Amino acid sequence: MPADSPAPSPPPLGVENYQLGAEISSGGMGSVLEATDGKLKRTVAIKVMLLEANANAAMRQRFIREAEVLALLAHPNIVPIYDIVWEGGQPLFYSMKLVKGRTLQAILTDLRKEVPEVLRDFPLTRLLGIFRKVCDAIAFAHSQGVLHRDLKPENIMVGEFGEVLVMDWGLAKRQNDECGMWNDEPELPAASDSSFGIRNSSFTLQGSVLGTPQYMSPEQARGSMAEVDELSDIYALGGILYAILTLRPPVEGKTALEVLEKVSKGEITAPTAFASQSGSRGKVFEKGEVLEAKLIRPLPHIRGARVPTALSAVAMKALHLDKARRYDSVTTLSTDIEAYQNGFATRAEDAGSMKQLQLLLLRHKVVTVSLAALLLISLGFVWKVMASERRAQQSLATAQIALADVAFKEGDITSMTNALEVVPAALRDQSWRYLSAKRDSSLGPIMIPGFCEQVTDVCAVPNAASQFAIASRDGRIGIVDVASKKLLRSIDTGHAGELRLSNSADGKRLLARTSSASEAALYDLTTGEKLKTFAVSHSEAAAHPYLQTLALNATGTLAAIADFDTEALHLIETATGVVRWTKPFRPLRIACASHGHALALVQHQDYVLRGLKLTDGSPAFLGRLNAHPHSMAASPDHARIVIGLISGDLEVYHSNNGLLIKRRRVAAMPIAQVAYSAGSNLITLGGSASQSLAVDRSLSFLHPGDFAPTGTFHGITAYTGHLPLSVNHTSGHLLTQQSPPQLWHFPDQPLAEMLPGGDEGWSCHFLSDTELLARIAGGLRARLDLSAPRQPKPMGTPFAKSHAITAVHPATGLIATAYSRNSLTTPGSALSLWQSTKDGVTEKWSRPAEREDDGTMHLDFDEKGGRLLRTTPQPRNRLIIHDIRTGDVLLDLKHDAYKAIFAGSHGHIIAISSELQPDNTQKGNITLLDSKDGRILASQDHDSAFYTLAAYPDRRIIAVAGSDHFVMILDADTLAVKHRFRAHEGMISAVCFHPTQPLLATGSTDLSLKLWRYADATLLQTFIGIEGMPRSLTFSPNGRHLATDGRDRAVRVFELESRAPHTTQAAPSSRTDLEQAPVRRSPG
């Protein structure tokens, strides 16, 4: 530019930047005009609000929301927005890409008129391609939590160069968006719809219809707007596909009410019913004219003038009246269209063998023609090709499931879901179902009519299993049993609004207050009787849902109540209503110390944990936080307080003196919520109120001692703001403060827990229903009396400390103990046999150690208790059978085995082993050996290592498992596989059959125990919260208790559910390597 050239003046901003052109279209809310963007010298389209619409606040809000949605949805098939212009504090218009082309509706209308060039340019194949691009756009919108709610051919633009854009997002809604504009808008005027000759009726009042009648879903037509979800958009897509196939809408009527009634009843004629004998060629139908399907001149754009059966089935599945029978996602709908285009059967048509054969022949026309001359040979060849395709499809399905598994381990639930959805329904095996269940490991929402629609607070009832108090905005409190999902009793406070609750730790008192009321009330939790009221401050503004404004002490004799609008915390004596003291605090969270002499609190954006004496409010302690807090919770015994910080740190303090126990960063995002489980493990929820709802929110399970992650649980539904958590420390249930609340179950509290010291256990066994052979203090093995499970007592003299490997034969009372391969002491004896009676235990015989490394890996009695099988580790690698009467060796066999047992109808030996390969992978082997001479009767190699083995009580079947996360049930006589199923995320290190039922318990390095009905791979019960790899599982003889020991600081006994068990959360992912399985240390 020459030096004397004047500098270019900046372009005008706002309205002056745009030069308006001709009107493109208009509607009830605004007009779309062509315009020139002065800043960038380009032609754009602008959407302008009409004056009468601009005068309506709700219409302005909808206009702004439409612009925000377009800004959120950056996708090649969604019209992009450029700018929004305001004038005088009001939105005037927004600019977007100008798409030159035609609407899909205009194309379909010209096809019906049989315009030659349109028939040439838009055959069915191209129309299906357009439809799939529309599906891509809507699938992306759903992934961002956005519903379109007004899909129709007129809102789809086909550009001059083949681009496809979904337009008009004015009725779009973000899922679970509780903003008033969605539910409180006034009724909008009907807008003319040129689709097929009747008028639209679009309303947004709650309970009214919303959308375009011919394409709206039945739930929209009924006005059930709370039921509108992704499946409603899928219905509309089915309507668009219907129009593509038939050139008519799925439902017609002379009036909008007639159309709505037909939609509500599902009165839709299948596209295949359209015949070809009508004389309506080229006729333009007038508005409101409705023809019977059989009279319509069909389908000049389809070869043969008939709708393909497969596409008709796809459209009718999407248009099903029952939401549950529609496609479960837009992706699966699009996949069916792709299957049709590629010559495969769709899921919707339920194709039989002959149909599959017909499609196969069409896909391989050259092969078909060649085989026509050799029909007899061709049949076998065709079946071979079909089998090859089935294998290819199975391989693809297996690969997708493997991708889903990897995505799950990485915490990418969206990618896992996408990979699973691609798998055809017919190929969704048990491993697919196992991973699919991980998408939502909750027990679903709690639906108690009248109490769960507008929840303001949830509070667990102490010492009452499965019970919670749920506060409703109408001022009522429901005491609910979440296990049975029943309302036990209700309390009416008489004050509607933001109702908050607090229960005393003894479960006898409940304190309630509403922000708009000038009183708080104390109730008897067992009867609902009002005991006392207290004068408190009130606020007309809604209280911040994140602030805790009230708390009771353990016995309900003292109540801490905070003002809403000022910094004032009062301690009130509930018996008299006297205010004991007032201090200038506005607490974020409050908790009472376990000794009952202090109150602990944190404040928002404050870096201090404060302790106040209950006597006079003076400082009891002061703790410095690493960052300002987001949440706080007390342990079940109130001895510890955990605080979640905005920095992603967790800090644990003694509640009595404020001393720091542990601090560690556990997340890269703020700890939004923290809670203690019933077993004193930590539960965290990450994220912040400003974070996108599309981000997966999951509950994390952490060990309280070292904060090591022991599980991640997905399925938290989208929510706005903060999400308080309440845990029932008696039953392990967790309830979220949502509307409706979401229920979880974390069964990590054992019936009995023995802490012998150390973290290395090898085996434990029930001798009777109340007697357990397990570790005790000092690493010794002894019998434990479990008559009072909470207080187990050692019985008699313990066994030798070095004898860590044990086996029992309950029918005879025999106990075998052996020197462990990992013992640090020199064994006096390598193997001993004991007789257990009600009077005690006596030694029958003992075999001395033959060498210093004369260790044992595993022991097993045969079915009758006449022989004992001993597995020795490397370097000996021997299987040794001893005579029970004398201890003499009956068979000494050189065989490399990790474990071996007696099994089968002949009492032979089954052994498992693993071998490290040059590529650093491991392969496993199962071998069946003759127990008399050691001959190998059968052997199988597998591509994964085996680490555990067990036989059913009758020894006819066995279970083996290891590094591949699967369990195999084998016939003990032939090693034939009877069942195989995915059981865990980590290596499976222990299995055990139930003594009387066809059930199997499994334990894994994912730190969970599970109970399965193995015949159909049904998960019945899960136990979590163990601290290391389980090595041993044992059932009590009556089958009611399950004990475990292993690389853990504790021996734990769990109680099986006596009623019909329900499936609990899937266990978390963890390490799978045997030698790197985690060891958890004691808390604090």
N, C-alpha and C positions, 0 to 999 in steps of 0.2 A: 504494500500500500504506500503511495507517495507520502512524503513527510507532511505536505500541506493538505492532505485529504482530511476532511472532518471525520472524527470518530463516529461510528454508527451509534445511533440513539437506541437505548434499550427498548424492546417491544413492550407494549402496554400489558399490565397484569389484570387478572380478574375478567370481568365482563368485556372490557374493551379489547381484550386479546382475540375475541372470536367475532367473525363476520358471519351472520346467519344466512342460510340459504333456504332451499325449498323444504317443505314438510315431507317427511318420509312416511310417517304413520302417526296415529293419535289414538288415545284411549281415555278411560275414565279419570286417570290420575295425571296424565301428562302427554306431551307430544315428543316425537323424535324428529329432529331436524338435521339437515346437512349443514355443516359449518366449516369455516376455514380457521385453522389454528395459526395466529399471527406469529407466535414465537418460533414454531418449527416449520412453518410453511407447508402444512399438510392439511388434507381434507379429513375431517372427522365427523362422527355423528354425536349429537348432543341430545340428552333427554331433559326436557324442560318441564317443571311442574306447572300445571294450570293454576290460574289465580284462585279458583274456588277450592282446589286441592291444597294450595299453599296456605290457605286460611285455616286449615284443620291441622292441629298439632300432631295428631296420630298419623295423618297422611305424610306430614313432613318427616316424622320419625321413620316411617316405612321407607320413604325415599332415601334417607340417609343410610338406613340399614341395607338397602339394596346395593348402594355404592360400596359399602364396607364389605359385603359378601363378595362382590366382583373383585375387589382388591385382594381378598383372601384367596380366591380361587384362580391361581395362575396356572392355566392348562391350555394346551393347543386347541382344544375343542370348546372352550368357554370364552365368550367375548371379553377382551381385556378392557379395563377402565384406565383412562389417562389422568383425569383431573376432576375435581369437584369445585364449583364456584359458588361463593356465598355473596349475598348482597343485603345490607341492612340487618345482619345477624341471622338471616334465613338462607337455607339452601335454595339456590336458583336453578342450577342444572349441573349435570356432570357430563364429561366428554368420554367417548370410547371409540374403539376402532370402527370405521365405516366399512361395512361388509357389502359389497356389490354382488348381488345374486338374487336368489329367490327363496322363499320359505318352502319347506318340505310340503306344506299344505298346498301351495300353489302348484307344485310339481304333481302331486297326487290328483289334484283337480284336472289338470291338463291330461294326465294319463287316462282319467275317466272319460274325458272328452275325445280321447284317442287322437291327440295332436301328433302328427307323424314324427316331427323332430324330437319331441319329448319321449315318445315311445322308443325312438332310436337311441337317445342319450341316457335313458334311465331304465334299463332292464332290471329285473328283480335282483340280479347279482350286485349291481351298483347300489340299489336301495338298501340291501342288507349290509353292504359296506358302510353306508351312511349311518345305519342304525347302530352298528357296532361302535362307531366313533362317538355317537351319542351315549352309548353305554359306558365308554371309557370316561367321558366327562362326568357322568353321574356317579360312577364308582369313585372317581377322585373326590368329588364333592362329599360323598358319604364318608370317605376316609378322613376328611377334615371336619366331620361333625355337622354337615350342612345338608338339609333336605330342600329340594326344589319346590315341590308341592303344586306345580302348575305345568307339568310336562304335557305337550301336545304338538302336533305337526307344525302349527303356526309359530311356535317358539323355537323352531330349528331352522337355521339359515344355511343354505348351500351356496357357497361362493362361486364366482365365475371360474375359478381355477381349482375347484374341487374341495376347497376347505369346508369344514362342517363346524358350525358354532351353535352352542345352546344359548339362547337368549332369554330375556325377561325373567330376572330373578327377584321380582318384586314381592313374591309371596314366600321367598326362601326363609328358612328358619334354622337357627343353630339348635342342635339337640340339647334338651334340658336347659335352654335359656329361659330364665324366669323373669326377664325384663317385661315390664307392663305392656310394651307396645305389641307384644304377640298375643296377649290374652285380653287386653282391654281396649282394643281399637273399635271405633264405631263401624257400623255397617257401611260398606262401600257401594256405590252405584254399579249396576250391571254394565259391563262393557260389551260392545258388539263383537261377536265372534264369527268370522267368515269361514270357520272350519267346515261345518256341514249344515249351517242354516238355522241354528237356534242361538239364543243369547246365553252368555256366561252368567253365572251367579256366584260372585266371590265375596264371602263374608269372613270376618275374622273375630267375631265374638266367640267366647268360649261356648262350646256346645252348638255352634252353627256350622253350616257347610262352608268349605274353603277350597276353591279351585274351579276348574272348568267341568261342567257336569258330565260330558261324554267320556272324559278321561280321568275323572276323579275316582278314587278307590271307594269301596262300600263304607269303610269307616269314616271317610270324609263326607260321603253322602248322608250318613246317619247323624253327622254333627259330632261324632265322638273324636274330637281333636286330640284328646290325650292319647288315643291309640295310634295316631298317625306317626309312622316311622319310615325306615328305609323300605320296608315292604310295600308301603303306599306308593312310593316312587316306582318300585318294580311293577306294580299294577299299571301305572300310567305308561311305563315303557311297553308293557304288554299291549296296551291300547294303541300305541303308535305302531307296533309291529302288526297288529290287526289291521290298521288303516293301510299300511304298506301292502299287505296281502290282498285286501278286499276293496281298497279305495273308498271305504266307508268307515265311519267310527264304530267302535264295538257296540255302542248303545245309541238308539235314535228315538226321538219322540217329538211330538208337536209342541210341547211345552217343557220348560226346565223341570217342573215338578214331575212330569211323566218320566223324564229321563232319570231323575234322582230316584224315583221309586223302582225303576228297572235295575239301576245300579245296585241299590240296597238289597234287592232280591237275587242278584246275580243272573238276570235274564239276558244272556248273551248267546247268540247263535254261532256255533263253531264255523270258522272260515271254510271248512271242507263242505259245508252245506250249500254254498253258493253254486247254483246251477248255471248252465250256459245257454238256455233256450229263451232268454228274455230278449225282447226287441227294443231295448233301451239304448242302443248304440248311439253315442254322441249326444244323448239328451242331457240338458242341463237341468237339474232338479231345483225346484224353487225352495225357498226357506221354509222349514217346517215340514216338508214332504218326507214321509217315511215309507219305505218300501219293505215288503217281506223279503227275506233273504233269497227265496227261490225265484223272485221276479227280477232280481238285479242282474243286468248284463255284466258278467264278471270278467275281470282280469285280462284285458288285452295285453298287459305287460308280462304275463306269465305264460310260458310254453304249455300248450295243452289247455289253457284257459281255466285250469283248476288249481286250487291251492294245494301244495304238497302236504301230505298228511303230517309229516314231521314238523313242519313250520306251524301248522294249525295247532298241533299238540303243545308246542312251545308257547304260542300266544295264549292258549287257554289255561296253561299252567300258571303263567304270570298273572292272568286275569281271574284266578280262582277266588271265589267268595271267601273261603277260609284262608286267613293269612298264613297259617301254619303249612298250608299245602302249596303256597307259591314258592318261587325260587328263594333261597335263603340269602342270596346276595346278587348284586348286579353282575359280578364277575361270573357266577355260575350261569346266569342267563346268557351272557355274551359267549361263554364257552360252548353252550349248546348251539348257538348260531354258527360258531366256527366249526363245530363238529358236522353240522349239515353241509356247510360249504365245502368241507374236505371229504365228503362222502361217507361219513360215519353216522351211526344212529345217535339220536339225541336221547337224553335221559327222560324227557317228557313223554316220548311215544311208547316206551316200554316194548322195544323191539324184540321179537322172538328169534329163534334160530334161523328160520327161513328168511326173515327180513335182513338179518345180519349177513346171510349168504348172498342175498340179492345185492346188498350194498358192496360187499366184497367184490363181486363180479363186475360191478360198475366201476369200482376203483381200479381194477386190473383188466381193462377191456382187451388188451392185446393177449394176455394170458387166457382170457375167457374164450376169445375167438379160436385160439390155437387148440384149446382143449375140447372144443365142440366136436371135433372129429374123433376124439379119443375119450368118450364120455366115461367109460368105466375107470380109466386111469385118472381122468380129471377129478373125479370125486375125492379120491384119496389125496390128490395134490392140493385141491382147494382146502380141504380140512387141514392140511399141513400148513398152508399159508395162513389160514385163520389162527391156527395154534401159534404160529410165529408172531402174528400181530398181537395175540393175547400176551405172549411172553414179553413183547416189546412194551405193551401198555403196562404190564406188571412191573417191568424194570423201571419205566418212567415213574410209576406210582411210588416204587421203593425209593427212587432217587429223590422225589419230592418230599417224602416223609423224612428222609435223612437230612435234607435241607431244613425242614421244619424243626428237626431235633437240634441242629446246630444253632438256628436262630433262637430257639428257646433257651439254650445254654448261654447265649450272649445277651439274653434279656430283651430281644427284639421280637415282641409279640406280634407286631404288624406283619413283619416278614414271615413269621411262623404261620400266621393265619393265611396269608397269601399263598404260601406253599401248600398248605393243607387243602385249600379250596380248589386247587387245580386237580386234585386226585379225584377220578370218577367215583361216584357213589358205590358202584359194584366192587371197587378195589379198596374201599376204606376198611381195613382190617383192624384188629385189636390194637396194634401199635399206633395206627391213625387215631383211633378213639382215645387212646391213652394221652396222646399229645393234645388232641382237641380239647380234652377236659382241662388242660392246663390254662386255656384261655380264660377260664373263670373257675377258680377253685373255691369260690364262696358257696354258701348254702342257699343263696338267692335272697330276695327281699322278704321282709316280714310285712304281711298285709293283714292288719287288724282293722276292720272297717270303723271309721270314726276317730282313729288315733294315729294312723300312719300317713295320712294325706298331707298334713302340714305340721311336721315335727319341729319343735324348737329346742328340745334337749332329750338326751337319753342318759340313764344312770343305772348301773348294775345294782341289784339288791344283794348286799353281802349275806353270806351264809345261807343263801337260797339258790340251789342249782338251777341254772337256765332262766332265772327271773330278772327282768329289767323293768324300770319305771320309764314310760315314754310320755313326754309332755307334748300336748297338742296346742296349736295356736288359739283354739276356742276356749282354752282355760281348763281343760280336763286332763287328768293324768291316768294312764292305763298301766296297771301292773300286769305284765305279760310273761307267759312261759314261752320262750322262743323255741324250745325243743318240740313242744306239742303245738306251738303257734296258736295258743288260746289266751283269751283275756280272762284273768283270774278275778280282778275287781277293778273298780274305777273310783277316782276321786275328782269331784268338781270343785275347783277353787273359786269359781264365780268371777274370774278376771281373765278376759281374753287378751292376747298379745304375746310378747316374748316371754314365755314361761320358762323359768330355770329351776333346776332341782339339785338337791344334795341329800345323800343318805348317810346315816351314822354307820360306823364300821361294824356295830353289832347287829345291824339289819332290823332295828326296831323303830327307828324314827326317820321321817322324811321332811325336809324343809323345802318350801316352794315360795317363789315370788315372781310377780309379773312386773315388767318395767313400767307399765302405765298405772300400777296400783300402789297405794301408799302404805301397804301392809305386806308382811311376810307371814306365812302360816306354818306351824309345825303339826305333823300328822302322825298317827300311829300306823306304821307300815302294814301291820297284820290285819287291821280292821278298817283302815281308812278314816278313822275318827279324827276330827280336828281337835288338837290339844291346846294350842295357844296361838295367838297372833301378836305380831310385833310391828310397831310403827317404823316405817323405813322411808327413805327418799324414793321418789319416782321420777320418770322422765317421759315426756311425750314423744321424744325421738326414740327410734328403735335402738336398743342396746347393741353394742358391738358383740357379735356372736363369739368372738375370740376371747373375751374377758370373762373370768370366773368371778361372780359377784356374791357367792355365798358358799359356806362350807360348815359342816357339823363336825364336832369332835367324835371320838370313838363311841361314846355312850349317848350322844345327842343332848348333853346338858349345856353345851356352849355352842353358839352359832356366830361365825364370822360373816359379816354382811358389809359389802362395799357400796358406796353411793355410785350412781350412774354418771352424774355430771360433774362431780367434784372429787378431789383426792381425799377421801375419808373412808377409813376401814374401822368398823365398830365390832367389838366383841360383846355379845349379849348372853346373859344367863337365861336359858330357855324356861326355867321353872318360874321365874319372877318377871321376866322381860326387862330387867335392869341392865343398862349399858355399863359394862365393867370398865371399858376404856375405848378411846377413839384415837386413831393415829392417821397421819397424812399420807396414806398410800392408796394407789389404785391398782390392785393386783391383777396380773395376767393369769396366774395360777396360785392356788392355796393348797397346802397339805398339812395335816397334823402329825407331829412327831410320834414315834412309837411309845415313848415313855409318858406321853400325854401332858407334858409341861410346856410345850412350845408350838408355835405356829410358823411354818416355813412358807415363804412367798417369793415370787419373782414378779417384776414389773416389765411392761413392754418397753423396749429400747433402753433398758437399764442393765448394767453389767454386774449385778450383785444378787446373790442369794441371801435373803434376810431371814433371821429367826427372831420371833417376838415371843417373850414370855407371856403365858396365858394369865398370869397373876396381875400384871400391870402394864403389859405392852412394851416393856423396856427391851433393849436388844439382848437376845440370847446368843446369837452368833452372826457372823458375817462372812460370806464366801465370795471370792472374786471369780466371775465367769470369764471365759475366754472370748465371748462375743455376746451380743444381746439375745435373749431367749425367745423361742417360738412356742415351746410347750414344756410341760412338766408333769410327772406322774410319780406316785408312791408305789413301792413294792407291796405285795399282798399282806405282809406283816408290818408295813409302814416303817420298817427299819432303815430303808434306803430311799433316796429320791433321785430320779434320773431327769435330766434337763436336756432338751433338744435345742441346739443353737442355730442361728441363721447361717453360721459358717459351715454347717454339716457335721459339727462335733457333737458327741454325747459326753455328758459329765455326770458322774454318780457321786452322791454325797451321803454321809450319815445324817439321818434326819434329826438326831438328838443333839449333835454338836456342830453340824455344818462342815465337818472335815471332808476334804476331797478324797474319794476312793480311787477313781479311775477317770481318765480323760482320753478320748481318742477321736480322730476324724473318721467317720464311717461312710460319708457320702459327699458327693461333689455339689450337692444342692442343699438348701436349708432343710432342717428336720422339722417338717410341718407339724407332725404329731408323734408322740411317743407314749407307750403304755407298757406295763408289765403283764405277762401272761400268767395263767394260774400256776405254772411251774417256775415263775420268777425269771423267765427269759424275757428279752426285750423285743418289743414290736415297734417298728418305726414306719412312718409314711413320709416320703420326701416330697419336695415341691413347695411352691408358694402360690398365693392367691392370684398373682398376675401371670402365672405360667399358662401356656396354651392348654386347653382341655384335650387337644389331640395327642399330647404326650402321655404315654402309658404311665399310670400311677400304680405302684405295687406296694404291698406290705412286705417288709423285710423282717426276718427273725434272726436275732443276734444272741450269742451266749453272753450272760451277764458278767462273766469274769473277764474275758479278754475281748469282748465285742466281736468275736469271730462270727461271720455270717453262717447261719445254719439253715437258711431257707428263704426263698422268695416266692410270694404268692400273688398271682395276678387276678384281675377281675373286678377291681374297683371301678364302679360306674362313674361316668363323667359328673362333675359337680363344680359349682362355683364357690369361690372363697375358700374358707377353711373347713376341714372335715374332722371334728372331734371324734375320738374313739372311746368306747366304754367296754371294759372287760369284766366278766363275771369270774372272779377268782376261785369259785367253787366248781364250776362246770367247764371252764375254759372257753366259753362263748364270747365273741366280740361283736358289738353292734355299732354301726356307724350312725352319725347324726345326719341322716338324709331323709328325704320324703319320697318313697318309703325307706326305712332303715335297711341296710344290707347286713346280712348275718354271716358270720364266720365261726369256725370251731378250731381251736388249737389244743388238741389233747396231749399236753406235755407234762401232766401231773401224774406221776405213778402212784399206784396204791401203796407200795412200799419202796423205800430207797435205802440201801445200805452203803455206807461210805467207808470202805476198809482201808483206805490209804493207798497211794500208788494209782497207776492208770493202766495196769496190764492184767487182764483177766482172760482165761482160756476156756472155761466151761462152767456151767452151773446146771443142776438137775433137781427136779422135784422128786422127793422120796414118797410123799403123800400130799394130800390137798393142803396141809398146813406145815409141811416140813420141806425145807429147801437146802440142798447141798451147794454151798457157794463160798466166795471169799469173805474173810473177816479181817479185822485189824492185824497188821503185820504181814499180810500176804498169805496167812494160813487158810486152810479149807476146813469148814466145819458145817455141822447141821444147824439150821436156823429154824426156830419156832415162829411161824407166821400166823398163829392164832389171833394175835392182835397185829395186823399188818403194819400199822403206823409205828409199832415198837417191837421190831423183830429181836429175838433173843437167841444167842448161841446155846447149843445143847451139847453137853458132854465134852470130851477131849478132842481137840482139833487134830487133823491129819498132818503129816509131815509137810513143812513149808515148801519143799522142792517138788512135791507131788501136785502140780498145777493141772494136770490132765486127768479128768474123771469120766466115769461112765456108771450108769445105774441100770438095774433090772428090777423095775417096781414090783413085778409079780412075785419075785423070790426075796427081795430085799437085799440083793447083792450090790456091793459098791466096789468098783475097781479104781485105783489111783495109780498114777505113773509120773515118773520124773519128766519134767518138761525139757524140751530141747533148749529153751532160753534161760533155764535156771542158772544162777551164778555160783551155786554150791555144788560140791562133789556128792553124788547120790550115794546114800548108804544102801538103798534098794532101788531098783529100776521099776519094779512093778509090785503092787500089793493088792490082795483081795480081802474084802471085809464083809461081815454079815451084820445087817442092821435089823434090830428088833425094837419093840417098845421099851425094852430095858436098856438099850444102848447099842453100841457098835463094838464088835470084836473082830480081831484080825484072824483070817483063815490061813493064809500063807503069804509069803513074800519072796521075791526073787532078787538076788543081789545084782548090782550093776556089773556088767562084764567089762566095761571100759568107761572112761570119763565122759565120753559123748554118747552114752547109752540113753539117749532121750527118746521121747514119744511125741508123735504129732496127734494121734487120735486113738481112742479106744471104742470098742463096740461089742456088746453081747449078742449072741444069736437069739432067735425067737424064744427058745425054751430056756435059755440061761445055762446051757451046758458048755459053751465054748466062749472064749474071749479073743477078739481080734485086735492086734496091736500094730499100728502103722508107725514105723520109725523114719525119721528124716534123713537127708544127706548128712554124712557120706555113706551111712549104712544102707539106706534104701531097701528096707526089708518089710515084708508082711509076715507076721508071726501069729499063729493060732495056739492058744494055751488051753489045756484041759482045766475046767473050773474046779474039779475035785482036788487035783494035786498041783496044778500050776505047770505041769510038764508041757513041753512043746510038742504039739501034734503036727505042725507044718511050719517050716521056716523057708520062706520064698524070697528070692531076690527080685524086687519089683519097685520101680520108682513111682511113688504115689504120694499125693498130698493128704488124701483121706481115703479110707476104705471101710466098708460095712458089709455085714451079712444081709443078703436079700434073695428073693426068688423062692419058688416052691421047693427047691432042692437045697436051700441054705448056702448057696455059693457066695463068692466074694465079688463085690463091685468096687472098683477103685477109680479115682479120678487123679489126673496129673496135668501139669502145664509145662510148656517148654518155650524158652525164649528163642526167637528166630533171628537170623542175621540182620533183618531189617528192623530189629528192635520191637517187633510185635510178638504176641504170645499165641500159641495154639494149645488147645486142650485135647485131652484124650479120656475116653471112658472105656474101661476094660472089664469084661465078665470072666472070672477065673473059677476053675473047679476048686472047691475048698478041700478036696481030699488030696489031689496031686499037684495043684497049681497050674494045670493046663489052661491056656487061653481059649475060651469058648467063643468069645465075640469081642470085637474092638471097634471103636468109632473115633475118628479124628474130627475136630471142630476148629473153626477159625477164631475161637476166643478161648481165653483161659477159664478153667473151672477152679472154684475155691470152696465150694460147699456142697454137701451131699447128705441126704436123709432118706429113710425108708418109712413107708406107711406102717402102722402097727402090725398088719398082717404080712408085711414084707413083700407084697405082690407088685407094688409100684414104688418107684423112687423119684425124688426130685433132685435135680442138679442145677447149679447156677454159677455165675462168675462175672467176668468183666464186660459182657455184652448187654447187661441190664435185663436179660430175659431169663425166665424160668422154664425148664423143660421137665415134663412129667413122662417118665419112661416105664415101659413094661420091664419088670426086673428079670424076667426069664429070657427076653429076646433083645432088649435095649431098643425096641421100637418106640418111636415118639408118639405118645397119646395126646399130649397137649403142649402148647408152647405160647407164652404170653410175656409182654413187656410188664415189668413190675416196678422198676426204680429208675432214677436218673444216674445213680452211682453204681459202683461195683456191688454185686450182691454177695455178702460175706457169710450169711447164715440162713438156713431154712429149717423148718420143723413142721411135721404133720400134726394135726389135731388128733387127740387120742380116740375120739368116737365119731367125728363128723368129717365129711370130705372137704376139709379146709386146710390151708397151708399158711404158715407164718413165714415172713421173709424179713431180713434185716440188711441194711446197706450202708455204704459210706456216705450216702446222702443224708445220713443221720436220722433215719426213720425206720419204724417197724410197721409192717402191713399185714393184714389178715385177708386172705383171698379164698373165694370159692373157685378152686382151680379148674373145674370142669368147663366153666364158661368165662373164666378170667374176670369175675365180678369182685371188685374191691369192697370189702365189708367194713373195715375199720382201719384207721391209721393212728400211730402213736409217733409223736415227734419230740424233740428236745433232748434226745440222748446226746452224749458229748463225744463219742468216738465210735470207731468201727465196731459193730457187734460181731462177736465170734461165736456166740452160743445162744440158742433159743430153746426154751423148754416149756411145755404145757404142764399144768397140774393134772393129775389123773381125772378129775371131773371136768377138765377143759375150760374152767372159768377164769384161770389166771395164766399169764404169759410172763416168763422171767427172761432176762437177758444179761449177759456179761460180755466183756470184750476190752477193747482199747479205750477204757473209760474209767473215770474215778469212782464210779458207783455201780452196784448191782441193783437193777430195777425190776419191780414186779408191777405189771399192768393188769387191770381188770377188764375182761371182755364184756361187751354190752349184753345184757340178758334179754332185752327186747330185740326186735328186728333191727339190726344195725344199719346206720346210714353211711353213705360214702362221705368221708371228710376230705379236707384239702389234700391235693397231690403233694408228695414230698418234694423238697427243694433239690436243685441240682447241686452236685458236689464232686470232689475228686473221685477218680475211678481206680487209681493205682493202689495196689495192696500195700506196698511199703510206704506210701506217702499219705495214707489215710490220716485225717486230722485227729489230734489228741487235745481234748479240752481240759483246762485246769479249773480248780475250784474258784468260785467268784470271790471278789473282794481282795 
